[in-house]
């Protein structure tokens, strides 16, 4: 039993000299684990992957001169033809003079 416990202790605490064949075997085993382990083993099942975002670009003329957030959302949902879509974010794109040219709307 002494040989088995000594060997186990050396493996767990990595207690082999660096130039030994045991060191090489442990390194190869680590590399095999790193490169051959399936990604599914590390997937977090409690959090489903995020649904892909759709980015809709609306020209400023389409939404009007003084658009409100609800109007931008309505137009974006119209474009993707999904009335129950969720708008995640709205970004304004301005030209060099500071005038709003278009809106980028993130929809999930």
C-alpha positions as CSV (number, residue, x, y, z in Angstrom):
1,X,0.0,0.0,0.0
2,X,3.0,2.3,0.5
3,X,4.0,2.3,-3.1
4,X,0.5,3.2,-4.3
5,X,0.0,6.0,-1.8
6,X,3.5,7.4,-2.6
7,X,2.9,7.3,-6.3
8,X,-0.6,8.9,-5.9
9,X,0.9,11.6,-3.7
10,X,3.6,12.3,-6.2
11,X,1.1,12.6,-9.0
12,X,-1.3,14.9,-7.1
13,X,1.4,17.2,-5.8
14,X,3.4,17.0,-9.1
15,X,6.5,15.9,-7.2
16,X,8.5,14.3,-10.1
17,X,11.8,15.9,-11.3
18,X,11.4,17.9,-14.4
19,X,13.7,15.8,-16.5
20,X,12.0,12.5,-15.7
21,X,9.7,10.4,-18.0
22,X,6.9,10.7,-15.4
23,X,6.9,14.5,-15.8
24,X,6.6,14.1,-19.5
25,X,3.7,11.7,-19.1
26,X,1.8,14.1,-16.8
27,X,2.4,17.0,-19.3
28,X,1.0,14.9,-22.1
29,X,-2.0,13.9,-20.0
30,X,-2.7,17.5,-19.3
31,X,-2.5,18.4,-23.0
32,X,-4.7,15.5,-23.9
33,X,-7.3,16.7,-21.4
34,X,-7.1,20.3,-22.7
35,X,-7.5,19.5,-26.4
36,X,-9.8,16.5,-26.3
37,X,-12.3,17.6,-23.7
38,X,-15.7,18.4,-25.3
39,X,-17.0,21.9,-24.9
40,X,-20.3,20.6,-23.6
41,X,-18.6,19.5,-20.4
42,X,-18.0,23.1,-19.5
43,X,-21.3,24.5,-20.8
44,X,-23.4,26.2,-18.2
45,X,-26.8,24.6,-18.4
46,X,-28.5,27.1,-16.0
47,X,-28.1,29.9,-18.5
48,X,-29.4,29.4,-22.0
49,X,-27.4,31.1,-24.7
50,X,-28.5,34.6,-25.6
51,X,-30.7,34.9,-28.6
52,X,-29.1,36.5,-31.5
53,X,-29.6,40.3,-31.9
54,X,-30.9,41.7,-35.1
55,X,-29.7,45.2,-35.9
56,X,-32.1,47.4,-37.9
57,X,-30.9,50.7,-39.4
58,X,-33.6,53.3,-39.8
59,X,-33.0,56.6,-41.6
60,X,-33.9,59.7,-39.7
61,X,-36.4,60.8,-42.4
62,X,-38.4,57.6,-41.9
63,X,-39.1,58.2,-38.2
64,X,-39.7,61.9,-38.5
65,X,-38.0,65.1,-37.4
66,X,-38.6,64.7,-33.6
67,X,-39.0,61.0,-33.0
68,X,-39.9,59.5,-29.7
69,X,-38.6,56.1,-28.6
70,X,-42.0,54.4,-29.1
71,X,-42.1,55.5,-32.7
72,X,-38.5,54.2,-33.4
73,X,-39.4,50.9,-31.8
74,X,-42.6,50.6,-33.8
75,X,-40.8,51.3,-37.1
76,X,-38.1,48.8,-36.3
77,X,-40.6,46.0,-35.4
78,X,-42.4,46.9,-38.7
79,X,-39.2,46.4,-40.7
80,X,-38.4,43.0,-39.2
81,X,-42.1,42.0,-39.4
82,X,-42.1,40.9,-35.7
83,X,-44.6,42.9,-33.7
84,X,-43.7,41.0,-30.5
85,X,-39.9,41.6,-30.8
86,X,-38.1,43.2,-27.8
87,X,-36.0,46.3,-28.5
88,X,-32.8,46.1,-26.5
89,X,-31.1,49.3,-27.5
90,X,-31.2,52.4,-29.8
91,X,-28.1,54.2,-31.0
92,X,-28.1,57.5,-32.9
93,X,-25.7,57.9,-35.8
94,X,-24.8,61.6,-36.4
95,X,-23.0,63.2,-39.3
96,X,-20.0,65.6,-38.9
97,X,-22.3,68.6,-38.2
98,X,-24.1,66.8,-35.4
99,X,-27.4,66.2,-37.2
100,X,-28.9,62.7,-36.7
101,X,-28.7,60.7,-39.9
102,X,-29.9,57.3,-38.8
103,X,-30.8,55.1,-35.9
104,X,-29.4,51.6,-35.1
105,X,-31.9,49.5,-33.3
106,X,-31.0,46.3,-31.6
107,X,-33.9,43.8,-31.5
108,X,-34.1,40.4,-29.9
